[in-house]
C-alpha cells in the first residue's frame, strides 16, 4: 500500500504522488483527507497546508473553493477527494480521515459517489462506527498506535473490517487474536525491505503500508 501516494518519491497526498504509486504498481494507495469549513474533503495530512505549500491555511477554517486554488510545492493545486478518486482509477484507495466530526458528511459522500472498493480508516473510532452503520458495505479499519488489544476488541464490537496498527504492535498474539475475530490487518509505515520481508513471512495476508513502494515490489513477486 503506497503511503500518502508514494510519499518517499513524490510530494505526499498529491495527484503526482498517486500517479507515481500507480506507475510503480501497488495493491492500494493510502491518502489522508480532512473536512473543509463547507464540509468537503481535501487531501492533507496536517491540520494546515504549511508543510506542502508556502501557505499556512487551516483546513477546517476555509472553503474548498479557496483551498483548491492553493499552489503546492510540486506546482499542483490542493486536490479534493473526488480528484484523488479520479486519479486512482481502478486502484483502490485507503482513505484515512483526519480529525473528528466527519462521519455524517463522509457517509453522505459515499452514498452519492462510487469509490471502487476503497477502504476508510481513522483514529476517530466514533466517526468510523457511525460511518459503518450508515454504509455497512464499506470496508472500515480502526487505526491504533499503542493499544493493540483495545483496538481489536473495538473493531469487533463495531463490525469493522479490520485494524491498522503501527507495525511494531504486530506479534504472534495480536496477529492470532485479530485473525480469531475475523479481522483483517494493515500495518504502517514500513520502509525497510528487511522488516517488510520478515512481516510478510511471519504474518501472511497483512497489508503493508510504505513510503517507498518501489523497494517492496519483491513482496508482490513472492506472493504471485
Backbone bond lengths (Angstrom), bond angles and torsions (degrees), N, CA, C in turn:
res aa  C-N    CA-C-N  psi(-1)  N-CA   C-N-CA  omega(-1)  CA-C   N-CA-C  phi
1 X - - - 1.461 - - 1.524 107.95 -
2 X 1.323 117.17 121.25 1.456 120.54 178.63 1.516 111.02 -72.81
3 X 1.324 117.51 125.57 1.458 122.95 -175.60 1.525 111.02 -84.13
4 X 1.322 116.21 120.62 1.473 122.99 -176.70 1.531 110.38 55.12
5 X 1.311 115.38 38.51 1.458 122.89 -171.23 1.513 107.70 92.56
6 X 1.312 115.90 -103.27 1.470 122.30 170.67 1.524 105.33 -141.07
7 X 1.342 116.00 75.74 1.466 121.66 -166.10 1.518 113.98 -63.05
8 X 1.336 117.71 -22.48 1.450 119.76 178.12 1.513 113.64 -82.29
9 X 1.338 116.94 -7.06 1.461 121.43 -173.57 1.525 113.45 -123.42
10 X 1.323 117.10 -15.77 1.466 121.74 -179.87 1.520 108.20 -154.13
11 X 1.325 116.68 164.00 1.461 120.00 -179.45 1.521 109.82 -58.95
12 X 1.334 115.43 126.37 1.470 121.54 -173.35 1.525 112.92 -59.81
13 X 1.338 114.80 149.31 1.467 122.73 174.05 1.534 112.92 55.17
14 X 1.322 114.82 41.21 1.464 120.84 175.43 1.521 109.34 -124.41
15 X 1.314 116.29 165.79 1.459 119.98 176.64 1.524 110.14 -65.37
16 X 1.332 116.54 -34.38 1.460 120.03 176.23 1.525 110.71 -60.26
17 X 1.325 116.83 -44.24 1.453 121.25 -179.09 1.527 111.32 -64.54
18 X 1.313 116.96 -37.09 1.464 121.08 175.95 1.522 110.35 -65.39
19 X 1.330 116.58 -42.84 1.472 120.30 179.35 1.526 111.12 -62.21
20 X 1.327 116.76 -43.54 1.465 120.43 179.81 1.524 110.54 -60.81
21 X 1.325 117.10 -44.57 1.461 120.57 179.04 1.523 111.07 -60.73
22 X 1.319 116.84 -42.12 1.468 120.36 179.04 1.525 111.08 -64.43
23 X 1.338 116.23 -42.75 1.471 119.94 -178.57 1.523 111.64 -64.15
24 X 1.332 117.04 -36.93 1.459 120.87 178.10 1.519 110.42 -67.65
25 X 1.312 115.61 -40.21 1.455 121.31 -177.91 1.516 110.67 104.42
26 X 1.331 116.83 99.02 1.464 122.21 178.07 1.520 108.15 -128.14
27 X 1.317 115.33 162.42 1.464 119.95 175.60 1.519 111.41 -81.21
28 X 1.333 116.54 -28.41 1.459 122.25 179.54 1.519 108.53 -160.70
29 X 1.324 115.64 164.85 1.463 122.02 -178.91 1.513 108.69 -126.63
30 X 1.345 116.56 121.95 1.467 121.52 177.44 1.528 109.28 -88.76
31 X 1.336 115.24 135.95 1.462 121.83 175.25 1.528 108.57 -134.95
32 X 1.338 116.21 160.07 1.467 121.98 174.63 1.514 108.82 -109.79
33 X 1.341 116.51 137.73 1.461 119.95 176.52 1.522 110.13 -130.18
34 X 1.324 114.37 151.86 1.466 122.07 176.92 1.527 110.03 -133.73
35 X 1.326 114.20 155.92 1.455 121.66 -177.50 1.532 109.82 -88.49
36 X 1.336 115.88 132.72 1.459 121.69 177.75 1.530 110.31 -84.76
37 X 1.321 116.50 175.83 1.469 119.65 -179.02 1.526 111.91 -64.99
38 X 1.336 117.72 -28.13 1.463 120.55 178.15 1.523 112.25 -100.14
39 X 1.346 116.58 21.59 1.472 124.29 168.41 1.517 113.70 68.21
40 X 1.323 115.68 41.16 1.461 122.29 168.64 1.526 107.80 -112.91
41 X 1.341 116.07 169.16 1.451 120.17 -177.52 1.518 110.85 -115.05
42 X 1.344 115.26 130.05 1.462 121.22 175.74 1.526 108.50 -124.60
43 X 1.336 115.67 158.76 1.463 120.69 -178.28 1.521 110.39 -83.06
44 X 1.328 115.95 120.62 1.452 121.06 174.21 1.526 108.34 -172.23
45 X 1.322 116.92 135.18 1.456 120.44 177.98 1.521 111.74 -79.62
46 X 1.328 117.16 -47.28 1.463 121.77 -176.37 1.521 110.78 -84.71
47 X 1.342 116.08 169.96 1.465 119.05 179.40 1.527 111.56 -77.62
48 X 1.340 116.56 -13.09 1.463 120.91 172.43 1.534 108.85 -123.33
49 X 1.327 115.90 168.74 1.467 120.44 179.34 1.524 111.44 -94.83
50 X 1.333 117.34 12.13 1.453 121.35 -172.43 1.513 115.65 -60.33
51 X 1.328 118.10 -28.88 1.472 120.13 -176.62 1.523 112.20 -82.95
52 X 1.324 117.54 -19.75 1.470 119.92 -176.71 1.524 112.58 -112.53
53 X 1.333 117.77 0.80 1.466 121.13 179.88 1.529 109.49 -152.02
54 X 1.311 116.01 175.19 1.465 120.79 176.86 1.529 111.43 -83.97
55 X 1.317 116.73 -2.90 1.462 122.23 179.36 1.526 109.27 -93.46
56 X 1.338 115.62 171.37 1.463 119.36 179.01 1.526 110.69 -137.00
57 X 1.332 116.08 36.01 1.462 121.02 -178.84 1.527 110.96 -64.01
58 X 1.321 116.62 136.60 1.458 122.02 171.75 1.525 107.97 -83.79
59 X 1.322 116.98 122.19 1.466 121.80 -171.76 1.529 111.87 -54.50
60 X 1.324 117.01 -49.93 1.466 120.30 -172.08 1.529 112.83 -70.00
61 X 1.325 117.70 -11.48 1.468 121.28 -178.63 1.526 113.54 -98.60
62 X 1.330 116.99 1.05 1.465 119.99 -176.25 1.524 111.43 -128.77
63 X 1.320 114.45 151.29 1.462 120.40 177.81 1.524 109.45 -77.79
64 X 1.334 114.46 159.32 1.458 118.79 -179.08 1.520 111.00 -63.40
65 X 1.330 117.78 -35.07 1.466 120.37 -179.78 1.527 111.41 -61.93
66 X 1.331 117.48 -32.90 1.461 121.20 177.10 1.531 111.34 -74.93
67 X 1.304 116.16 -42.52 1.463 120.95 -175.46 1.521 112.36 -70.35
68 X 1.318 116.43 -35.60 1.469 119.38 -178.37 1.523 111.98 -68.53
69 X 1.315 118.01 -13.98 1.462 121.45 178.74 1.524 112.91 -87.33
70 X 1.321 117.09 -8.50 1.459 119.99 -175.32 1.525 111.71 -73.85
71 X 1.319 115.87 134.16 1.465 121.48 175.93 1.522 109.37 -82.72
72 X 1.332 115.66 132.32 1.453 121.53 176.96 1.522 110.04 -94.52
73 X 1.311 116.93 170.79 1.466 121.21 -177.18 1.527 112.56 -63.48
74 X 1.329 118.14 -21.91 1.472 120.21 179.71 1.522 112.62 -94.05
75 X 1.320 117.82 5.56 1.457 121.61 178.06 1.509 114.68 91.53
76 X 1.330 117.38 -8.33 1.459 120.54 176.59 1.526 109.90 -84.91
77 X 1.344 114.93 176.21 1.455 121.00 173.04 1.527 109.71 -102.46
78 X 1.329 115.41 160.21 1.462 119.68 179.17 1.531 109.12 -62.15
79 X 1.343 118.45 122.86 1.462 120.34 -175.83 1.528 112.84 -86.27
80 X 1.324 114.75 153.10 1.459 121.56 172.32 1.524 109.56 -90.64
81 X 1.319 116.37 169.43 1.463 120.53 175.80 1.521 110.48 -60.21
82 X 1.303 117.27 -39.49 1.470 120.48 178.56 1.524 111.14 -62.65
83 X 1.341 117.20 -39.82 1.467 121.14 176.03 1.525 110.44 -59.43
84 X 1.335 116.03 -44.24 1.465 120.69 -178.23 1.520 111.49 -64.91
85 X 1.312 117.11 -40.92 1.464 120.75 178.86 1.524 111.09 -62.79
86 X 1.334 115.94 -41.41 1.466 118.98 178.02 1.520 111.02 -65.14
87 X 1.325 117.84 -42.71 1.457 121.58 -178.79 1.525 111.27 -67.00
88 X 1.320 117.23 -38.73 1.465 120.97 -179.21 1.512 111.77 -67.93
89 X 1.321 117.18 -31.67 1.467 120.32 178.88 1.514 112.11 61.77
90 X 1.324 116.09 -121.23 1.461 121.07 -177.61 1.528 112.95 -82.58
91 X 1.331 117.63 -8.90 1.463 120.23 179.07 1.519 109.25 -79.78
92 X 1.334 119.17 122.51 1.470 120.61 -178.38 1.521 111.53 -63.22
93 X 1.316 115.38 146.26 1.454 121.71 173.67 1.523 110.37 -100.72
94 X 1.322 115.80 141.84 1.466 122.60 167.72 1.519 104.93 -104.94
95 X 1.318 116.54 105.33 1.462 122.16 -169.07 1.521 109.57 -99.46
96 X 1.352 115.98 107.83 1.453 119.25 175.46 1.522 108.92 -89.12
97 X 1.321 115.72 120.47 1.461 120.70 -179.05 1.523 108.46 -96.19
98 X 1.315 115.64 120.54 1.459 122.62 -177.55 1.532 110.48 -88.98
99 X 1.348 115.08 159.31 1.451 119.88 177.65 1.518 112.12 75.93
100 X 1.335 115.39 -160.92 1.462 120.78 -179.54 1.526 109.10 -140.95
101 X 1.335 116.15 170.23 1.459 121.23 179.10 1.517 114.19 79.26
102 X 1.341 116.25 16.40 1.467 120.29 -175.68 1.531 113.67 -99.77
103 X 1.324 118.08 -8.73 1.465 121.00 -170.07 1.522 114.23 -54.48
104 X 1.338 116.71 -50.65 1.469 120.14 -177.38 1.519 111.55 -63.82
105 X 1.318 116.79 -38.98 1.458 120.04 -175.17 1.534 111.64 -73.70
106 X 1.327 116.88 -36.70 1.462 118.36 176.79 1.525 110.46 -71.67
107 X 1.323 117.82 -36.82 1.473 120.37 176.08 1.526 110.29 -58.15
108 X 1.323 116.47 -44.74 1.469 120.42 178.57 1.528 110.71 -62.37
109 X 1.329 115.86 -41.00 1.466 119.73 179.51 1.522 110.62 -62.89
110 X 1.324 117.22 -46.93 1.458 120.55 -175.82 1.521 112.08 -68.00
111 X 1.300 116.92 -32.15 1.471 120.44 177.63 1.518 110.35 -64.47
112 X 1.330 116.64 -30.47 1.471 121.31 -174.82 1.518 114.64 -103.35
113 X 1.352 118.08 0.59 1.460 121.09 -177.73 1.519 110.74 -135.19
114 X 1.314 116.09 151.08 1.457 123.17 175.72 1.531 108.73 -89.70
115 X 1.339 117.33 126.73 1.466 118.94 -175.95 1.525 113.07 -116.24
116 X 1.338 119.12 11.20 1.469 121.68 170.06 1.532 114.28 54.06
117 X 1.317 116.83 55.67 1.469 120.94 173.82 1.526 112.32 60.23
118 X 1.307 117.40 30.54 1.453 120.37 179.59 1.525 111.07 -82.01
119 X 1.328 115.72 172.44 1.456 123.30 -172.04 1.520 109.48 -126.98
120 X 1.336 116.39 144.00 1.459 121.60 177.07 1.521 108.65 -110.24
121 X 1.334 116.65 129.18 1.453 121.80 178.59 1.526 108.81 -129.34
122 X 1.348 116.33 151.73 1.463 117.49 -179.80 1.522 110.84 -168.75
123 X 1.343 115.23 153.67 1.458 122.53 167.71 1.528 110.76 -79.20
124 X 1.339 118.15 -19.48 1.461 121.82 -179.83 1.529 108.56 -84.30
125 X 1.316 115.96 87.88 1.456 120.49 -171.70 1.526 112.92 -70.10
126 X 1.324 117.87 -28.68 1.460 120.06 176.78 1.522 111.22 -66.17
127 X 1.335 116.37 -43.60 1.467 119.61 176.96 1.517 110.52 -64.53
128 X 1.326 116.46 -40.27 1.455 120.80 -179.96 1.535 110.93 -63.23
129 X 1.326 116.67 -39.95 1.464 120.88 178.36 1.526 110.92 -65.70
130 X 1.336 116.83 -40.51 1.470 120.50 176.38 1.520 110.44 -60.79
131 X 1.336 115.65 -45.75 1.460 120.29 179.81 1.526 110.92 -60.16
132 X 1.321 117.35 -41.87 1.458 121.28 -178.79 1.524 110.98 -63.93
133 X 1.325 117.25 -37.64 1.469 119.97 178.16 1.520 111.15 -66.28
134 X 1.319 116.80 -39.37 1.465 120.73 -176.81 1.525 112.30 -81.23
135 X 1.334 116.50 -31.23 1.468 121.72 -177.39 1.531 108.06 -129.88
136 X 1.331 118.08 72.27 1.469 120.98 -171.82 1.516 114.75 -62.97
137 X 1.324 118.42 -22.03 1.464 120.33 -178.48 1.522 113.27 -82.69
138 X 1.334 117.59 -10.74 1.464 121.56 -178.02 1.531 109.60 -78.17
139 X 1.333 116.53 135.71 1.456 120.88 176.56 1.525 109.92 -72.92
140 X 1.334 116.38 131.24 1.459 121.98 -176.79 1.524 109.64 -132.20
141 X 1.334 115.74 135.50 1.465 122.28 178.20 1.523 108.89 -128.68
142 X 1.327 116.84 130.06 1.462 120.65 172.85 1.528 108.88 -83.56
143 X 1.330 116.52 136.51 1.466 121.05 179.95 1.523 108.95 -98.48
144 X 1.328 115.67 143.12 1.460 120.49 178.92 1.517 110.11 -146.17
145 X 1.347 115.90 137.32 1.467 121.35 177.76 1.523 112.59 -93.34
146 X 1.348 116.99 -36.62 1.470 118.89 -168.71 1.523 115.25 -130.85
147 X 1.325 119.81 -26.36 1.463 122.33 -170.78 1.526 110.79 -111.64
148 X 1.307 115.19 81.23 1.462 120.17 -173.56 1.517 112.70 -64.64
149 X 1.324 117.65 -45.86 1.464 120.40 -174.96 1.527 111.62 -66.78
150 X 1.340 116.79 -39.36 1.461 120.17 177.08 1.523 110.52 -64.30
151 X 1.318 117.08 -39.20 1.464 120.92 179.73 1.525 111.24 -64.84
152 X 1.316 116.84 -41.00 1.456 120.67 178.88 1.526 110.87 -63.95
153 X 1.327 116.22 -44.76 1.465 119.71 -179.97 1.520 111.05 -64.29
154 X 1.335 116.92 -43.46 1.462 120.95 179.59 1.524 111.08 -63.29
155 X 1.331 116.53 -41.39 1.467 120.24 179.75 1.520 110.88 -62.51
156 X 1.314 117.11 -40.88 1.465 120.81 178.97 1.524 111.01 -66.28
157 X 1.323 117.18 -44.37 1.463 121.17 -178.93 1.522 112.52 -62.13
158 X 1.326 116.62 -34.51 1.465 121.03 -176.19 1.527 113.30 -97.33
159 X 1.311 115.66 6.64 1.468 121.12 177.49 1.528 112.46 61.47
160 X 1.351 115.76 34.18 1.456 119.51 174.64 1.527 109.62 -70.77
161 X 1.321 115.26 160.51 1.462 120.71 177.50 1.517 111.49 -70.21
162 X 1.341 116.00 -36.02 1.458 118.41 -176.48 1.505 113.05 -174.64
163 X 1.332 114.42 -163.93 1.457 122.39 -178.23 1.529 109.24 -127.97
164 X 1.318 115.23 150.01 1.462 122.71 179.41 1.525 107.21 -123.24
165 X 1.345 116.10 107.82 1.459 122.74 -173.15 1.520 111.75 -104.05
166 X 1.341 116.41 152.15 1.453 120.18 156.00 1.530 106.18 -59.81
167 X 1.320 118.52 132.92 1.465 120.03 -166.59 1.519 114.02 -60.51
168 X 1.333 117.38 -26.41 1.461 117.55 -178.86 1.524 113.13 -74.42
169 X 1.349 117.87 -6.67 1.463 120.42 172.87 1.524 112.44 -81.02
170 X 1.323 116.18 -12.84 1.458 119.66 -176.72 1.530 109.65 -83.04
171 X 1.316 115.39 121.73 1.457 122.77 176.80 1.530 107.53 -145.49
172 X 1.317 118.47 174.35 1.470 118.61 -177.11 1.529 113.86 -55.33
173 X 1.334 117.72 -35.73 1.458 119.98 -178.39 1.519 112.12 -71.75
174 X 1.348 117.65 -47.83 1.467 119.33 -179.68 1.524 110.58 -66.43
175 X 1.328 116.90 -36.53 1.472 120.44 177.24 1.525 110.13 -62.87
176 X 1.325 116.51 -48.82 1.463 120.79 -178.04 1.524 111.00 -62.11
177 X 1.346 116.74 -42.74 1.459 120.39 -177.45 1.527 111.30 -65.52
178 X 1.334 116.49 -42.98 1.469 119.32 178.14 1.528 110.63 -63.22
179 X 1.322 117.07 -44.56 1.461 120.39 179.49 1.522 111.26 -64.41
180 X 1.327 116.88 -37.81 1.465 121.10 178.97 1.525 111.33 -61.89
181 X 1.318 116.02 -31.65 1.462 120.86 179.14 1.532 111.89 -94.16
182 X 1.340 116.31 12.53 1.475 122.75 177.08 1.528 112.75 60.22
183 X 1.325 115.35 38.47 1.456 120.91 177.54 1.518 110.29 -104.28
184 X 1.321 116.67 138.60 1.457 121.25 173.46 1.532 109.09 -80.14
185 X 1.334 116.27 162.19 1.465 121.33 -175.74 1.527 110.19 -130.75
186 X 1.337 115.11 131.61 1.461 122.96 167.55 1.521 106.94 -119.77
187 X 1.326 117.90 142.86 1.459 120.68 173.83 1.532 109.96 -122.45
188 X 1.330 115.64 151.46 1.461 121.91 179.37 1.519 108.92 -137.51
189 X 1.289 119.28 165.58 1.454 128.73 -34.05 1.516 105.29 -102.01
190 X 1.324 118.17 120.67 1.458 123.39 -170.54 1.524 109.03 -106.51
191 X 1.357 116.53 109.68 1.456 120.85 -179.12 1.522 113.49 -109.64
192 X 1.312 116.92 -4.42 1.462 121.58 177.45 1.525 109.96 -94.33
193 X 1.334 118.76 119.30 1.469 119.92 176.87 1.525 112.79 -56.69
194 X 1.321 116.95 -36.09 1.474 119.51 -179.25 1.525 111.26 -65.11
195 X 1.336 116.48 -45.11 1.468 119.47 178.46 1.518 110.48 -65.31
196 X 1.331 116.71 -40.85 1.465 119.97 178.41 1.520 111.07 -60.62
197 X 1.327 116.77 -41.30 1.470 120.82 178.99 1.517 110.72 -63.35
198 X 1.339 117.20 -45.38 1.461 120.82 179.90 1.531 111.15 -62.28
199 X 1.323 116.38 -44.39 1.461 119.65 178.89 1.524 111.65 -60.21
200 X 1.323 115.67 -43.08 1.471 119.32 -177.89 1.521 111.86 -67.71
201 X 1.321 117.65 -30.86 1.462 120.82 179.64 1.523 112.14 -77.04
202 X 1.330 116.66 -41.94 1.461 120.49 -176.73 1.536 112.63 -82.13
203 X 1.340 116.05 -28.42 1.460 120.13 -174.50 1.534 110.19 -130.66
204 X 1.316 117.21 81.84 1.471 120.50 -177.69 1.534 111.48 -62.29
205 X 1.310 114.56 153.47 1.468 122.69 171.27 1.526 114.30 70.70
206 X 1.333 118.61 19.33 1.459 119.44 173.53 1.526 109.04 -92.48
207 X 1.328 115.77 156.35 1.452 121.03 171.04 1.515 109.48 -92.43
208 X 1.325 117.49 135.64 1.462 121.84 -177.79 1.529 109.32 -117.33
209 X 1.329 116.04 118.40 1.458 121.73 -179.33 1.525 109.53 -92.68
210 X 1.354 116.35 135.09 1.459 120.29 -175.41 1.519 111.56 -146.08
211 X 1.341 115.63 147.63 1.463 121.23 172.87 1.527 111.76 -75.60
212 X 1.346 116.21 -20.19 1.460 121.59 -173.16 1.538 110.49 -124.04
213 X 1.322 117.28 71.87 1.476 118.66 -178.75 1.516 113.32 -61.99
214 X 1.330 117.46 -20.22 1.463 119.77 177.54 1.527 111.43 -65.96
215 X 1.345 117.11 -31.47 1.460 121.16 -177.64 1.526 113.19 -80.34
216 X 1.329 117.01 -14.29 1.464 120.28 -175.26 1.525 112.97 -112.05
217 X 1.330 116.61 17.83 1.459 119.26 179.48 1.525 112.40 -62.97
218 X 1.335 117.76 -23.70 1.463 120.35 179.39 1.527 111.23 -62.14
219 X 1.342 118.11 -24.37 1.459 120.39 177.89 1.520 111.27 -65.77
220 X 1.319 116.60 -37.95 1.464 120.33 177.46 1.524 110.15 -66.54
221 X 1.333 117.14 -40.76 1.451 120.82 -179.91 1.524 110.91 -66.86
222 X 1.354 116.18 -41.61 1.461 119.74 178.12 1.524 110.88 -61.74
223 X 1.332 116.13 -39.62 1.456 120.21 -179.13 1.515 111.20 -68.19
224 X 1.348 115.92 -41.49 1.460 119.58 -179.30 1.546 111.01 -67.53
